[in-house]
Amino acid sequence: MMKKRLQQKITDLPEYYRNLITKFKTYLIAEQNVSNNTVVSYTTDLFEFFNYIFFELKIKNVQVVNRSVVRSYVTKLQNLGYKKSSISRKINSLRTFFKFLVRKKILQTNPLIYLFSIKKEKSLPNFLTKEEIEKLFSLIEPTDFISARDRAILELLYSSGLRISELAQLTEDDIDLYE
């Protein structure tokens, strides 16, 4: 699904929202010492959120924003085809922003304090086909110690289903030669 971006420019937003973005950007740089990429991502996320609440919901002040407003924004993002990881980052950006507003005493409470993050999508691991495995085994003839070791590692990985990181952490105590 193709994402539909909001078409407004930052100059279309009222000065109130533009000032909040500027203050938040200054806070991120001066007090949080975050990377430039984080500053750009967070301020872009905030800009998109402000576009949504101002142009679609007609909210003129962040003090009106509550959990249901944020939930409606998340629903909008889902309907636009954003991935869960992108939505999760946008929620994190908003969480940081509202924490900033509370810290600067612009807001009394953080409307995102009890909002749960979206669970990230879990992708299936890549795997080799039977033909690829056979080709891999045929490439290693155990003619010396190193090639015999490499072949044993491959056979252990293939037969046991171990991850490479699990194999790398094996010690002699983990091996039972008599079982």
LINQUIHU-V520614 format. One record per backbone hydrogen bond with DSSP energy under -1.0 kcal/mol. NH is the residue of the N-H (numbers start at 1). CO is the residue of the C=O. E is the energy in kcal/mol with one decimal. If there is no record, write none. Layout:
NH/CO/E + NH/CO/E
This chain:
12/9/-1.7 + 13/10/-1.0 + 18/14/-2.0 + 19/15/-2.8 + 20/16/-1.5 + 21/17/-2.2 + 22/18/-2.2 + 23/19/-2.7 + 24/20/-2.6 + 25/21/-2.6 + 26/22/-2.3 + 27/23/-2.4 + 28/24/-2.6 + 29/25/-2.1 + 30/26/-3.2 + 31/27/-1.9 + 32/27/-1.8 + 34/28/-1.7 + 39/35/-2.1 + 40/36/-2.6 + 41/37/-2.7 + 42/38/-3.0 + 43/39/-2.5 + 44/40/-2.3 + 45/41/-2.7 + 46/42/-2.4 + 47/43/-2.5 + 48/44/-2.4 + 49/45/-2.2 + 50/46/-2.8 + 51/47/-2.4 + 52/48/-2.0 + 53/49/-2.8 + 54/50/-2.7 + 55/51/-2.3 + 56/52/-1.6 + 57/52/-1.5 + 59/53/-3.4 + 64/61/-1.8 + 65/62/-1.2 + 70/66/-1.9 + 71/67/-2.6 + 72/68/-2.2 + 73/69/-1.8 + 74/70/-2.5 + 75/71/-2.4 + 76/72/-2.0 + 77/73/-2.4 + 78/74/-2.4 + 79/75/-2.5 + 80/76/-1.6 + 81/78/-1.3 + 82/77/-2.2 + 87/83/-2.3 + 88/84/-2.6 + 89/85/-1.8 + 90/86/-2.2 + 91/87/-2.5 + 92/88/-2.3 + 93/89/-2.5 + 94/90/-2.3 + 95/91/-2.8 + 96/92/-2.4 + 97/93/-2.3 + 98/94/-3.0 + 99/95/-1.9 + 100/96/-2.1 + 101/97/-2.1 + 102/98/-2.0 + 103/99/-2.5 + 104/100/-2.2 + 105/102/-1.5 + 106/101/-2.9 + 107/101/-1.4 + 113/110/-1.6 + 115/112/-1.2 + 133/129/-2.2 + 134/130/-2.5 + 135/131/-2.2 + 136/132/-2.2 + 137/133/-2.6 + 138/134/-2.0 + 139/135/-1.1 + 143/141/-2.2 + 148/144/-2.3 + 149/145/-2.6 + 150/146/-2.6 + 151/147/-2.2 + 152/148/-2.2 + 153/149/-2.4 + 154/150/-2.3 + 155/151/-2.6 + 156/152/-2.4 + 157/153/-2.7 + 158/154/-2.7 + 159/155/-2.8 + 160/156/-2.2 + 161/157/-1.7 + 167/163/-2.4 + 168/164/-2.5 + 170/167/-1.4 + 174/171/-1.3 + 175/172/-1.4
